[in-house]
Amino acid sequence: MQTFHEAVGAVETFSPAEEQFNRRRRTAGLFLGPAVFLVLLFAPLGDIPVAAHRMAAVMGLVITLWLTEALPLAITAMLGPCLAVMLGVATGREALAPFADPIIFLFIGGFMLAQAMFVHGLDRRIAYSALAIKGVGASAFRILLVYGAVCAAMSMWISNTATTAMMFPIGLSIIAHLQRTAKNQPAAVRRFALAMMLMTSFGPSIGGMGTPVGTPPNLIGIGMLEKIVGAKISFFAWMAIGVPIVVVLFAYLIFQFYWTSSRGLRVTGDSTAMVHAELARLGPMSAAQRNVLIAFGVTVALWVTPGVLALAGLDQTAFARGYAASMPEGVAALMGAFLLFVLPVDWRERRFTLTWDEAVKIDWGIALLYGGGLALGELTFSTGLAQAVGEGVTSWLPSQSAFALTVLFTGAAILVSEAASNTASANMIIPIAIAVSQAAGVRAIEPVLGATLGASMGFMMPVSTAPNAIVYSSGFVPIGQMMRHGVMLDIVAFVVIIATVMTLGPILF
């Protein structure tokens, strides 16, 4: 059985020029990273503590390696805390404790649930069932609308890359069907194919912002706010700010693609028949798929219960306080994953929904990357480096209001995400956002939320995100078109994120 990673690897390709650029970038990073480390380690950096000085060298190395991707991101994330211990910046316990942060177990539990959906084909069943709705297949616009909605909704619960890898062959099948049934409209079909492929990438990236588990930057922002600032953001509270952003950006995307790509395409053959054929090949819903739905439903219920209690005005009751203490999001995710190992598929054979061999194929690198990023973030503050950086940045800012800082760090995260992975972007920008906010004497929540959500962008280039690389490999997405549509989406997202964060942030948090 393929894992998410294997499925993605089968389609994630770059052009020869891009491959050469990536190779040169990684090679440069192998030499530039150590050079930056040595320069910062021995250069005078002003009147800062010795520990902060050494930590600056470590961060210089880590950021350089992250930007160039000279080493696997998770390896770099582990290297940073290890160097901090070797340089006497922190003890081993202090540097490595964040790798056992409760949010890491939220990652693990969520990844196991997503893996079970993938292994048993529940994700594909959901996608085809939505596309099989009566009347959808008779309209190019309705196909794109439902297809994009599935991309965004699925990505709220499983990774952006996994969603794109799953939807990619479905999108290609729909395009092939239209190529056969609309032979007299080649230009219209090409425009629709472009929209379908871009939706396959952009839709999941947008949808991932809707829940804490949708994409790693969300949990990175939540974790750093709790660890460094002491601000707790619940699962439900995140959805209250994330889902409106998803809805607005998705509406914009649909509007844009309607006018540029799907309008005017006459569907002469109902695509629903093709979708029903795919559903027939999947067969009836299996016991394993039902079990995955049960485990997933229980987990989501556990996640949102505190928010529901708050809406009902019961958040201060003894039950609500006890529930919050005994069922944090990480524990809820692990309990949901636990159900996968006890819900039987065949009791006589003692076969259960998920085996350990299947479960261990989750992306452990993301968990390690999160732990390393959190460790480095905490060390920058404990050594005094964050304070020095914060005071230095605020000294040249024309405005130090919460709005100005939110604008600054949202924009910075969007720009960095075009050149580095979303997770690495969040690890780099969020600690700076916290440090500058504290130095400026303003609440850090809004700037951090802006940076966190901005880190999920990266729509302009195939190298910006794995979903972009996947759809670029289809041959239906010229790089110029990806850049044109991507930059417009970046601009719209920049405005929407800032407006939403500044409006709802003070109300929710």
C-alpha positions as CSV (number, residue, x, y, z in Angstrom):
1,M,0.0,0.0,0.0
2,Q,1.3,3.5,-0.9
3,T,1.9,6.0,1.8
4,F,1.2,9.7,1.3
5,H,4.9,10.3,0.6
6,E,5.1,7.6,-2.0
7,A,2.0,8.9,-3.7
8,V,3.3,12.4,-3.8
9,G,6.7,11.3,-5.0
10,A,5.2,9.6,-8.0
11,V,4.0,12.9,-9.4
12,E,6.1,15.7,-7.9
13,T,8.5,16.7,-10.6
14,F,10.4,19.8,-11.8
15,S,11.7,21.0,-15.1
16,P,15.4,20.5,-15.8
17,A,16.0,24.2,-15.2
18,E,14.2,24.0,-11.8
19,E,16.1,20.8,-10.9
20,Q,19.4,22.6,-11.7
21,F,18.3,25.6,-9.6
22,N,17.4,23.4,-6.6
23,R,20.7,21.6,-6.9
24,R,22.7,24.8,-6.9
25,R,20.7,26.2,-4.1
26,R,21.3,23.2,-1.9
27,T,25.0,23.1,-2.8
28,A,25.4,26.8,-1.9
29,G,23.6,26.2,1.4
30,L,26.1,23.5,2.4
31,F,28.9,26.1,2.3
32,L,27.0,29.2,3.1
33,G,25.4,27.8,6.3
34,P,28.7,27.0,8.1
35,A,30.2,30.4,6.9
36,V,27.2,32.3,8.4
37,F,27.6,30.3,11.6
38,L,31.3,31.1,11.9
39,V,30.9,34.8,11.0
40,L,28.1,35.3,13.6
41,L,30.0,33.3,16.2
42,F,33.2,35.3,16.1
43,A,31.9,38.7,14.9
44,P,31.1,41.4,17.6
45,L,27.3,41.7,17.9
46,G,27.1,44.5,20.4
47,D,26.4,44.3,24.1
48,I,24.4,41.1,24.2
49,P,24.8,38.1,26.6
50,V,27.3,35.4,25.5
51,A,24.5,32.8,25.3
52,A,22.5,35.1,23.0
53,H,25.6,35.7,20.8
54,R,26.1,31.9,20.4
55,M,22.4,31.4,19.8
56,A,22.5,34.0,17.0
57,A,25.2,31.9,15.3
58,V,23.0,28.8,15.6
59,M,20.0,30.5,14.2
60,G,22.0,31.9,11.3
61,L,23.0,28.4,10.4
62,V,19.6,27.0,10.8
63,I,17.8,29.7,8.8
64,T,20.4,29.5,6.0
65,L,19.9,25.7,5.8
66,W,16.1,26.0,5.9
67,L,16.1,28.6,3.1
68,T,18.4,26.6,0.9
69,E,17.1,23.2,1.9
70,A,20.7,22.0,1.9
71,L,19.7,19.3,4.4
72,P,16.3,17.8,5.1
73,L,14.3,20.3,7.1
74,A,13.8,17.9,10.0
75,I,17.5,17.2,10.2
76,T,18.2,20.9,10.4
77,A,15.5,21.3,13.0
78,M,17.3,18.7,15.2
79,L,20.8,20.1,14.5
80,G,19.9,23.5,15.9
81,P,19.1,22.4,19.5
82,C,22.0,20.0,19.5
83,L,24.5,22.8,18.6
84,A,22.9,24.9,21.3
85,V,23.7,22.2,23.9
86,M,27.3,21.8,22.5
87,L,27.9,25.5,22.8
88,G,26.7,25.7,26.4
89,V,23.6,27.7,25.5
90,A,21.3,25.2,27.2
91,T,21.2,21.8,28.9
92,G,20.2,18.7,27.0
93,R,16.9,18.6,28.9
94,E,16.1,22.2,28.1
95,A,16.9,22.0,24.4
96,L,15.2,18.6,23.8
97,A,12.2,18.8,26.0
98,P,10.1,20.6,23.2
99,F,10.3,17.4,21.1
100,A,7.8,16.0,23.6
101,D,5.5,18.9,23.5
102,P,1.8,17.8,23.6
103,I,1.1,19.4,20.2
104,I,3.5,16.9,18.6
105,F,1.1,14.2,19.7
106,L,-1.7,16.1,18.1
107,F,0.4,15.8,14.9
108,I,0.9,12.1,15.4
109,G,-2.7,11.3,16.1
110,G,-4.0,13.4,13.3
111,F,-1.5,11.9,10.9
112,M,-2.6,8.4,11.8
113,L,-6.2,9.2,11.2
114,A,-5.3,10.7,7.8
115,Q,-3.2,7.6,7.0
116,A,-6.1,5.3,7.8
117,M,-8.3,7.4,5.4
118,F,-5.7,7.0,2.7
119,V,-5.0,3.3,3.3
120,H,-8.6,2.3,3.0
121,G,-9.6,4.7,0.2
122,L,-12.1,6.7,2.3
123,D,-10.6,10.0,0.9
124,R,-11.2,8.9,-2.7
125,R,-14.7,7.7,-1.8
126,I,-15.6,11.1,-0.3
127,A,-14.2,12.9,-3.3
128,Y,-16.1,10.8,-5.9
129,S,-19.3,10.8,-3.9
130,A,-19.3,14.6,-3.9
131,L,-18.6,14.8,-7.6
132,A,-21.4,12.2,-8.3
133,I,-24.1,14.6,-7.0
134,K,-26.9,14.9,-9.6
135,G,-26.3,17.8,-11.9
136,V,-22.7,18.5,-11.1
137,G,-21.2,16.7,-14.1
138,A,-23.4,18.6,-16.6
139,S,-21.7,22.0,-15.9
140,A,-18.0,22.9,-16.1
141,F,-18.5,25.5,-13.4
142,R,-20.3,23.1,-11.0
143,I,-17.6,20.5,-11.6
144,L,-14.9,23.0,-10.7
145,L,-17.0,24.3,-7.7
146,V,-17.6,20.9,-6.1
147,Y,-14.1,19.7,-7.0
148,G,-12.5,22.7,-5.4
149,A,-14.8,22.5,-2.3
150,V,-13.7,18.9,-1.8
151,C,-10.0,19.9,-2.1
152,A,-10.4,22.6,0.5
153,A,-12.6,20.6,2.9
154,M,-10.4,17.5,2.8
155,S,-7.3,19.6,3.4
156,M,-8.8,21.0,6.7
157,W,-8.2,17.5,8.2
158,I,-5.3,15.9,6.2
159,S,-2.2,17.5,4.9
160,N,-2.2,19.9,1.9
161,T,0.3,17.7,0.0
162,A,-1.7,14.5,0.7
163,T,-4.9,16.1,-0.5
164,T,-3.3,17.3,-3.7
165,A,-1.8,13.9,-4.3
166,M,-5.2,12.3,-3.8
167,M,-7.2,14.7,-6.0
168,F,-4.6,15.0,-8.7
169,P,-5.5,11.8,-10.6
170,I,-9.2,12.6,-10.2
171,G,-8.7,16.0,-11.7
172,L,-6.7,14.5,-14.6
173,S,-9.5,12.0,-15.2
174,I,-12.1,14.8,-15.5
175,I,-9.9,16.7,-17.9
176,A,-9.4,13.6,-20.0
177,H,-13.1,13.1,-20.1
178,L,-13.7,16.6,-21.3
179,Q,-11.0,16.3,-23.9
180,R,-12.9,13.4,-25.4
181,T,-16.4,14.8,-25.2
182,A,-15.6,18.5,-26.1
183,K,-13.2,18.0,-29.0
184,N,-14.7,21.1,-30.8
185,Q,-13.7,23.4,-27.9
186,P,-9.9,22.8,-27.5
187,A,-9.1,26.3,-26.2
188,A,-12.0,26.2,-23.6
189,V,-10.8,22.8,-22.4
190,R,-7.2,24.0,-22.0
191,R,-8.5,27.0,-19.9
192,F,-10.6,24.6,-17.8
193,A,-7.6,22.2,-17.4
194,L,-5.5,25.1,-16.1
195,A,-8.2,26.0,-13.6
196,M,-8.7,22.4,-12.5
197,M,-5.0,21.9,-11.9
198,L,-4.5,25.2,-10.1
199,M,-7.5,24.4,-7.9
200,T,-5.9,21.1,-7.1
201,S,-3.0,23.0,-5.6
202,F,-4.5,26.3,-4.4
203,G,-7.6,24.7,-2.9
204,P,-5.8,22.5,-0.4
205,S,-3.4,25.3,0.6
206,I,-6.4,27.5,1.3
207,G,-8.3,24.8,3.1
208,G,-5.4,23.9,5.4
209,M,-5.8,27.2,7.2
210,G,-9.3,26.2,8.5
211,T,-8.3,23.9,11.4
212,P,-5.2,23.5,13.6
213,V,-4.4,20.2,12.0
214,G,-4.9,21.3,8.5
215,T,-1.3,22.4,8.0
216,P,1.8,22.4,10.3
217,P,2.2,26.2,10.4
218,N,-1.1,26.4,12.3
219,L,0.1,24.2,15.1
220,I,3.5,25.9,15.2
221,G,1.8,29.3,15.7
222,I,-0.5,27.8,18.4
223,G,2.3,26.1,20.2
224,M,4.6,29.1,20.2
225,L,1.9,31.4,21.5
226,E,1.1,29.0,24.3
227,K,4.8,28.3,25.2
228,I,6.3,31.7,24.8
229,V,3.4,34.1,25.3
230,G,1.1,32.0,27.5
231,A,-1.9,32.5,25.1
232,K,-4.1,29.4,24.7
233,I,-5.9,29.0,21.4
234,S,-8.4,26.1,21.4
235,F,-9.3,24.0,18.4
236,F,-12.7,25.6,18.1
237,A,-11.4,29.1,18.5
238,W,-8.9,28.6,15.7
239,M,-11.7,27.3,13.4
240,A,-13.7,30.5,14.2
241,I,-11.0,32.6,12.6
242,G,-9.6,30.1,10.1
243,V,-12.9,28.9,8.4
244,P,-14.0,32.5,7.5
245,I,-10.7,33.0,5.8
246,V,-11.0,29.8,3.9
247,V,-14.6,30.6,2.7
248,V,-13.6,34.1,1.5
249,L,-10.5,33.0,-0.3
250,F,-12.3,30.0,-1.9
251,A,-15.1,32.3,-3.1
252,Y,-12.5,34.6,-4.7
253,L,-10.8,31.6,-6.3
254,I,-14.1,30.3,-7.8
255,F,-15.0,33.8,-9.0
256,Q,-11.6,34.2,-10.7
257,F,-11.7,30.8,-12.4
258,Y,-15.3,31.2,-13.5
259,W,-14.4,34.3,-15.5
260,T,-11.1,33.2,-16.8
261,S,-11.4,29.5,-17.3
262,S,-14.8,27.7,-16.9
263,R,-17.2,30.3,-18.4
264,G,-18.2,29.3,-21.9
265,L,-17.2,25.7,-21.8
266,R,-20.1,23.5,-23.0
267,V,-20.1,20.1,-21.4
268,T,-21.6,17.8,-24.0
269,G,-21.1,14.6,-22.1
270,D,-22.2,14.3,-18.5
271,S,-19.1,13.7,-16.4
272,T,-21.2,12.1,-13.6
273,A,-21.2,8.8,-15.5
274,M,-17.4,8.7,-15.4
275,V,-17.4,9.5,-11.6
276,H,-20.1,6.8,-11.0
277,A,-17.9,4.3,-12.8
278,E,-15.0,5.2,-10.5
279,L,-17.3,4.8,-7.4
280,A,-18.4,1.4,-8.7
281,R,-14.8,0.3,-8.9
282,L,-14.4,1.2,-5.3
283,G,-17.3,-1.0,-4.4
284,P,-19.6,-0.7,-1.4
285,M,-18.3,1.1,1.7
286,S,-16.2,-1.4,3.6
287,A,-16.1,-2.1,7.3
288,A,-12.7,-0.4,7.5
289,Q,-14.0,2.8,5.9
290,R,-16.9,2.9,8.4
291,N,-14.5,2.4,11.3
292,V,-12.3,5.3,10.0
293,L,-15.4,7.5,9.9
294,I,-16.3,6.5,13.4
295,A,-12.8,7.3,14.7
296,F,-12.6,10.5,12.8
297,G,-16.0,11.6,14.0
298,V,-15.2,10.8,17.6
299,T,-11.9,12.8,17.4
300,V,-13.6,15.9,15.9
301,A,-16.3,15.7,18.5
302,L,-13.6,15.7,21.2
303,W,-11.8,18.6,19.6
304,V,-14.8,20.9,19.3
305,T,-16.6,20.1,22.5
306,P,-14.9,22.9,24.5
307,G,-16.0,25.4,21.9
308,V,-19.6,24.1,21.8
309,L,-19.7,24.4,25.6
310,A,-18.4,28.0,25.4
311,L,-21.1,28.9,22.8
312,A,-23.7,27.5,25.2
313,G,-22.3,29.6,28.1
314,L,-21.1,26.5,30.0
315,D,-17.4,27.0,29.6
316,Q,-17.0,28.0,33.3
317,T,-18.8,24.9,34.7
318,A,-17.0,22.2,36.6
319,F,-17.6,19.8,33.8
320,A,-16.1,22.1,31.2
321,R,-13.0,22.8,33.2
322,G,-12.5,19.2,34.0
323,Y,-13.0,18.3,30.4
324,A,-10.4,20.8,29.2
325,A,-7.9,19.5,31.8
326,S,-8.4,15.8,31.0
327,M,-8.9,16.0,27.2
328,P,-6.5,18.4,25.5
329,E,-6.3,18.3,21.7
330,G,-3.3,16.0,21.7
331,V,-4.9,13.4,23.9
332,A,-8.1,13.6,21.8
333,A,-6.1,12.9,18.7
334,L,-4.3,9.9,20.2
335,M,-7.6,8.5,21.5
336,G,-9.0,8.8,18.0
337,A,-6.0,7.0,16.6
338,F,-6.3,4.4,19.4
339,L,-9.8,3.5,18.1
340,L,-8.2,2.5,14.7
341,F,-6.3,-0.3,16.4
342,V,-9.3,-1.7,18.3
343,L,-12.2,-1.3,15.8
344,P,-12.3,-4.7,14.1
345,V,-12.5,-5.3,10.3
346,D,-12.6,-9.1,10.8
347,W,-12.9,-10.2,14.5
348,R,-12.4,-13.8,13.8
349,E,-9.1,-13.1,12.1
350,R,-8.3,-10.4,14.7
351,R,-7.8,-7.9,11.9
352,F,-8.4,-4.3,12.9
353,T,-8.7,-1.0,11.0
354,L,-5.1,0.0,11.1
355,T,-1.9,-2.0,11.6
356,W,1.2,-0.7,13.2
357,D,3.1,-1.3,10.0
358,E,0.7,1.1,8.2
359,A,0.6,3.6,11.1
360,V,4.4,4.1,11.2
361,K,4.4,5.3,7.6
362,I,3.2,8.8,8.7
363,D,5.4,11.8,8.1
364,W,7.5,11.8,11.3
365,G,9.7,14.6,9.8
366,I,7.0,17.1,10.4
367,A,6.8,16.3,14.0
368,L,10.5,16.6,14.4
369,L,10.5,19.8,12.5
370,Y,7.9,21.2,14.8
371,G,9.8,20.1,17.9
372,G,13.0,21.6,16.6
373,G,11.3,24.9,15.7
374,L,9.7,25.1,19.1
375,A,13.0,24.4,20.8
376,L,14.8,27.1,18.8
377,G,12.0,29.5,19.5
378,E,12.2,29.0,23.2
379,L,16.0,29.2,23.3
380,T,16.0,32.5,21.4
381,F,13.9,33.9,24.3
382,S,15.6,32.3,27.2
383,T,19.0,33.5,26.0
384,G,17.9,37.1,25.5
385,L,18.4,36.9,21.7
386,A,14.8,37.5,21.0
387,Q,14.7,40.6,23.1
388,A,17.8,42.0,21.4
389,V,16.3,41.3,17.9
390,G,12.9,42.7,19.0
391,E,14.4,46.0,20.3
392,G,16.6,46.3,17.2
393,V,13.7,45.9,14.8
394,T,11.3,48.2,16.7
395,S,13.9,51.0,16.6
396,W,13.5,51.5,12.9
397,L,9.8,50.7,12.5
398,P,7.7,53.8,11.6
399,S,4.8,52.4,13.5
400,Q,4.7,49.9,16.3
401,S,0.9,49.3,16.6
402,A,-0.6,45.9,16.6
403,F,-2.1,46.6,13.1
404,A,1.3,47.7,11.7
405,L,3.1,44.6,13.1
406,T,0.3,42.3,11.7
407,V,0.8,43.9,8.3
408,L,4.5,43.5,8.5
409,F,4.7,39.9,9.6
410,T,1.8,38.7,7.4
411,G,3.6,40.1,4.4
412,A,7.0,38.8,5.5
413,A,5.6,35.3,6.0
414,I,4.0,35.3,2.5
415,L,7.2,36.4,0.9
416,V,9.3,33.9,2.7
417,S,6.9,31.1,1.9
418,E,7.5,31.6,-1.8
419,A,11.1,30.6,-1.3
420,A,11.0,28.2,1.6
421,S,8.6,25.5,2.9
422,N,5.6,26.7,4.8
423,T,6.7,25.0,7.9
424,A,10.2,26.5,7.8
425,S,8.7,29.9,7.1
426,A,6.5,29.7,10.2
427,N,9.5,28.5,12.3
428,M,11.5,31.5,11.1
429,I,9.0,34.3,11.2
430,I,6.8,33.6,14.2
431,P,9.5,33.9,16.9
432,I,10.5,37.2,15.4
433,A,6.9,38.4,15.4
434,I,6.6,37.5,19.1
435,A,9.9,39.2,20.0
436,V,9.1,42.4,18.1
437,S,5.6,42.5,19.6
438,Q,6.9,42.2,23.1
439,A,9.6,44.8,22.5
440,A,6.9,47.2,21.1
441,G,4.7,46.6,24.1
442,V,1.7,45.3,22.0
443,R,-0.2,42.1,22.1
444,A,1.5,39.4,20.1
445,I,-1.6,37.3,19.2
446,E,-2.6,39.3,16.1
447,P,0.9,39.6,14.5
448,V,1.6,35.9,15.2
449,L,-1.8,34.9,13.7
450,G,-1.0,37.0,10.6
451,A,2.5,35.4,10.3
452,T,1.1,31.9,10.9
453,L,-1.6,32.2,8.3
454,G,0.7,34.0,5.9
455,A,3.1,31.1,6.0
456,S,0.5,28.9,4.4
457,M,0.7,31.0,1.2
458,G,3.2,30.3,-1.5
459,F,1.2,30.1,-4.7
460,M,3.6,31.6,-7.3
461,M,6.2,29.0,-8.1
462,P,6.4,25.2,-8.5
463,V,9.2,25.2,-5.9
464,S,7.1,27.2,-3.4
465,T,5.0,24.2,-2.2
466,A,4.8,20.5,-2.9
467,P,1.2,20.9,-4.2
468,N,2.4,23.4,-6.7
469,A,5.1,21.0,-7.9
470,I,2.6,18.2,-8.3
471,V,0.2,20.1,-10.5
472,Y,3.0,21.7,-12.5
473,S,4.0,18.2,-13.5
474,S,0.7,17.8,-15.3
475,G,1.8,19.9,-18.2
476,F,-1.4,21.9,-18.0
477,V,0.1,24.8,-15.9
478,P,2.5,27.1,-17.6
479,I,4.8,28.7,-15.0
480,G,3.7,32.2,-16.2
481,Q,0.0,31.3,-15.5
482,M,0.9,29.9,-12.1
483,M,2.7,33.2,-11.2
484,R,-0.1,35.4,-12.5
485,H,-2.8,33.6,-10.6
486,G,-0.6,33.0,-7.6
487,V,0.4,36.6,-7.1
488,M,-3.2,37.7,-7.3
489,L,-4.2,35.1,-4.7
490,D,-1.2,36.2,-2.5
491,I,-2.4,39.8,-2.6
492,V,-6.1,38.9,-1.9
493,A,-5.0,36.6,1.0
494,F,-2.8,39.3,2.4
495,V,-5.7,41.7,2.7
496,V,-8.2,39.0,3.9
497,I,-5.9,37.6,6.6
498,I,-5.1,41.1,8.0
499,A,-8.8,42.1,8.0
500,T,-10.0,38.9,9.6
501,V,-7.2,38.8,12.2
502,M,-7.7,42.4,13.3
503,T,-11.5,42.1,13.4
504,L,-12.0,38.7,15.0
505,G,-8.7,38.4,17.0
506,P,-9.6,40.8,19.7
507,I,-13.1,39.2,20.0
508,L,-12.0,35.6,20.1
509,F,-8.7,35.7,22.0
